[in-house]
Amino acid sequence: MLGSWQRLRGRVFTDPERTLADVAVMDRMLARLRLRARSWAGGPGSVELLEHPAAGLRHWLVVPRTCALLAAHQVTAVGFFGDLRPGVDHGPIYQLEADIVGRLPRYAAAGLLAYYDAELERGVHGNLVLFGTPGVPPGWHGDVVHARAVALAPHHYRCLRLHRGRIRGPVAGSGGIAVQRTRYFDFGAEPAWRGLRVMAGHTPAVVHRPSAAAARAGPASNPARLPCPCAPEGTTAAP
């Protein structure tokens, strides 16, 4: 287990700054979701939006029960950030994602509130999943399609960061995401390396408070650049 601010030589993708950058992206995703949700009160029972707001990068947002999302408090937030392997046909993992999205009404019954996949740059994705439960419900982990996606991850990703935290207050409010722990996966190692970081006191509740314009622009609008997740030290990529 890693300390809150501990660094590992040769594993730049685990640096604490990567978590802070990921949380900033998650907060912008949440802000964009909130911006969209303003028009949902008393409206559709479910929402699915597939957009390309900048440079052809895909944003896929699915809310199976808008009333449940808008009424939720103390929401569990899960962030998934992966670096895709180059030269690999990622069709199978994208198809599994489509299958998972098609099963979201089943997950909603277990507590899932929203699923948001944002393409941050070519080959770099960030996912934000919200649950109206104290933790991730067993039905999410136990689903056969989700299990297949987990099994395929080492073939498609070089490394992953999986964050879990909470949104303080109502999801429709202004509170940010406080990450409680991060799991790391390095599939470039043999055998695959795994790590866990528990954040003492959690990350700040609001690492980045986006403006309305930034929320409309989407999660990829942050100009800050940090070391590329799985590359040697000194290489940079947008978070």
Residue pairs with C-beta under 8 A, 6 or more apart in sequence:
1 195
1 196
1 197
1 198
2 8
2 14
2 195
2 196
2 197
3 197
3 200
4 16
4 197
4 198
4 199
4 200
4 201
5 16
6 16
6 197
7 14
7 15
7 16
8 14
8 195
11 184
11 186
11 193
11 195
12 18
12 227
12 228
12 229
12 231
12 232
12 233
13 83
13 159
13 161
13 184
13 186
13 227
13 229
13 230
14 161
14 184
14 195
14 197
15 226
15 227
16 197
17 226
18 161
18 226
18 227
18 229
18 239
19 161
19 163
19 179
19 182
19 197
19 199
19 203
20 203
20 207
21 222
21 224
21 226
21 239
22 79
22 81
22 126
22 161
22 163
22 179
22 239
23 79
23 163
23 165
23 176
23 177
23 179
23 203
23 207
23 208
24 207
24 208
24 222
24 224
24 239
25 79
25 81
25 118
25 120
25 126
25 219
25 222
25 239
26 77
26 79
26 126
26 128
26 163
26 177
27 176
27 177
27 206
27 207
27 208
27 209
27 210
28 208
28 210
28 214
28 215
28 218
28 219
28 221
28 222
29 116
29 118
29 126
29 128
29 219
30 77
30 128
30 167
30 176
30 177
31 210
31 214
31 215
32 59
32 61
32 116
32 215
32 216
32 218
32 219
33 61
33 63
33 114
33 116
33 128
34 171
34 172
34 215
35 212
35 215
35 216
36 47
36 49
36 61
37 63
37 66
37 69
37 70
37 172
40 47
40 63
40 66
40 69
40 70
41 70
43 66
44 66
45 65
45 66
45 67
46 62
46 63
46 64
46 65
46 66
46 105
47 61
47 62
47 63
47 66
48 61
48 62
48 63
48 101
49 59
49 60
49 61
49 62
50 58
50 59
50 60
51 58
51 59
51 61
52 58
52 59
53 59
53 216
53 217
53 218
54 217
54 218
54 220
54 221
55 220
57 118
57 119
57 120
57 121
57 122
57 218
57 220
58 117
58 118
58 119
59 116
59 117
59 118
59 119
59 218
59 219
60 101
60 115
60 116
60 117
60 118
61 114
61 115
61 116
61 117
62 101
62 104
62 114
62 115
62 116
63 69
63 113
63 114
63 115
64 104
64 105
64 107
64 108
64 112
64 113
65 108
65 113
68 108
68 113
68 132
69 113
69 114
69 130
69 132
69 171
69 172
70 171
70 172
71 170
72 113
72 130
72 132
72 170
72 171
72 172
73 169
73 170
73 171
74 134
74 166
74 167
74 168
74 169
75 113
75 130
75 131
75 132
75 166
75 167
75 171
76 130
76 131
76 132
76 133
76 134
76 135
76 136
76 164
76 165
76 166
77 128
77 129
77 130
77 131
77 163
77 164
77 165
77 166
77 167
77 177
78 127
78 128
78 129
78 130
78 131
78 136
78 162
78 163
78 164
79 126
79 127
79 128
79 129
79 161
79 162
79 163
79 164
79 165
79 177
79 179
80 125
80 126
80 127
80 128
80 129
80 160
80 161
80 162
80 163
81 124
81 125
81 126
81 127
81 160
81 161
81 162
81 163
81 229
82 124
82 125
82 153
82 156
82 157
82 159
82 160
82 161
83 123
83 124
83 157
83 158
83 159
83 160
83 228
83 229
83 230
84 90
84 123
84 124
84 125
84 156
84 157
84 158
85 155
85 156
85 157
85 158
86 123
88 155
88 156
90 156
92 152
92 156
93 149
93 152
93 153
93 156
96 145
96 148
96 149
96 152
97 117
97 149
99 145
100 115
100 143
100 145
100 146
100 149
101 115
103 143
103 145
104 112
104 115
106 139
106 143
107 137
107 139
107 140
107 143
109 139
110 133
110 137
110 138
110 139
110 140
111 131
111 132
111 133
111 137
111 139
112 129
112 130
112 131
112 132
112 137
112 140
113 130
113 131
113 132
113 171
114 128
114 129
114 130
115 127
115 128
115 129
116 127
116 128
116 129
117 125
117 126
117 127
118 125
118 126
118 127
118 128
118 218
118 219
118 220
119 125
119 220
120 126
120 219
120 220
120 238
120 239
121 220
121 237
121 238
124 237
124 238
126 219
130 167
130 171
131 137
131 140
135 164
136 164
140 146
141 147
153 160
153 185
153 187
154 187
154 192
157 185
157 187
158 186
158 187
158 188
158 229
158 230
159 184
159 185
159 186
159 187
159 188
159 229
159 230
160 183
160 184
160 185
160 187
161 182
161 183
161 184
161 185
161 229
162 182
162 183
162 184
162 185
163 179
163 181
163 182
164 179
164 180
164 181
164 182
165 177
165 178
165 179
165 180
165 181
165 202
165 203
166 177
166 178
166 180
166 202
167 175
167 176
167 177
167 178
168 175
168 176
168 178
168 205
169 175
174 209
175 205
175 206
176 204
176 205
176 206
176 207
176 208
176 209
177 203
177 205
177 207
178 202
178 203
178 204
178 205
179 199
179 202
179 203
180 198
180 199
180 202
181 196
181 197
181 198
181 199
182 196
182 197
182 199
183 194
183 195
183 196
184 193
184 194
184 195
184 196
184 197
185 192
185 193
185 194
186 192
186 193
186 194
186 195
186 230
188 230
208 222
210 221
214 221
220 238
222 238
222 239
223 238
224 238
224 239
225 236
225 237
225 238
225 239
226 236
226 237
226 239
227 233
227 234
227 235
227 236
227 237
228 235
228 236
228 237
229 237
231 237
